[in-house]
Amino acid sequence: MFLQALKRRMICISDKRVLLLLSSTLWIIFWQMSFADTNEGGKASASSSRIDTSLGPRGDGSTPTPRAVGGACTPRPRVFFLKTHKCGSSTLQHLFLRYGKKHNLSFALPGSSNYLGSPGLFSPSMIPPRLRTQDGRFDMFLVHTRFHQGNAEKVMREGAAWVTMLREPASHFQSLWNFYGLQKHLKMNLSELLELPYAKANDKRRLHKFGLNMQMFDLGFDPTQVPSEDDLRAEFDRLNRRFDLVMILERFDESLVLLKHLLCWTTDDIAYLKINELGNRAKYNFTAEDKARVRALSTLDNALYDYFSKRFDDKVRHFGKTKMKWELEQLQKANDFLQRNCFGITKLKDAKVLTLCKDLKSKEKSFLNDMRRRQLEKIQKGLL
């Protein structure tokens, strides 16, 4: 009887419909295997909770909310963003403000301007009482500050992602020099500054903050002092443990893709238009010799950038080349959609897109003022 049953099953398999079904199933399995990224050495990616974005972009240029495959993916709305100067930070701040506004989040805000500390280190007392939540903690911290880890942790709600952005030091100082008009304010030209001894050159700062080794200054270090190699490494390791992601300006879009997956946001959430470019300001182009001399006086920023660039490389490698390529294509489509709709000739009719474009065109201080007004109203109503 067993042999007869087996024979009947084998005959059934010869049915063309069953063969077609088996063929389709095998093709799906093959496609999934070929899509999976591999790390160096050909081993499968260690991530068991890859986000399924295989649906691709919607017809309007946006993308669907990521689905979890093999694991949960819950959006993380809380972010501490150390806004380093001239590192693409205003563009990043803008997309964080956009997300926070959309989701009615609370912000750690100054009473005016866009600073909570600097040149002094951040302290919770810098947040005006009228803009504080009932528990003194916030969902987002997005303004300029001079980093003090313990004090920053006091004002952030649990579960926040900690992120910042770095830039190659010579390019970074050139941007600072031009944007803040350092020649005029320091009363010396670039050659004169770069001929000074290390401590003196690093002590020359506009408003006691803008100058060489600016990224380490923003992180709370004294740029006139250079710790031993071991002490510096220990400090970088500490920062690496605190920050979930240190982005790299020269790899801005890749940074945003990693940010998207860290936060489990959508491509729409990270789409952007550039903010605070140099514009019509007079621009002095550094020579190769200028840049070499800047690097020689930027020991701290050089070491910082090298340390986190290597970790960024590791994160991108682990993410996977094929997956990153696809994500970058989706981000470019989303950016093109914003550019066409917000600066195109066609008159917009969609109310949501109109609001988005209005926010995208808002200047940094204007957007922050809007958030201040909203937060003050909520606090007065007892909603925060």
Protein Blocks (a to p, Z undefined) as FASTA:
>chain_A
ZZmmmmmmmmmmmpmklmmmmmmmmmmmmmmmmmpccdehhiacfbfbbccfknopafko
pacddddehiacdddfbdcddddehihpmmmmmmmmmmmmmnopacdddfbhjbeejjbd
cdfklpcfklpcfkopafbdcbdcdddfklmmmmpcehiacddddddfklmmmmmmmmno
mmmmnopafklmmmpcfklmmmpcghhlacghklmmmnopafkbccdfklmmmmmmmmmm
mpmbdcdfklmmlmmmmmmmmnopafklmgccdehifkjaccddddfklmmmmmmmmmmm
mmmmmmmmmmmmmmmmmnopklmmmmmmmmmmmmmmmmmmmmmmbdcfblklmmmmmmmm
pcfklmmmmmmmmmmmmmmnopZZ
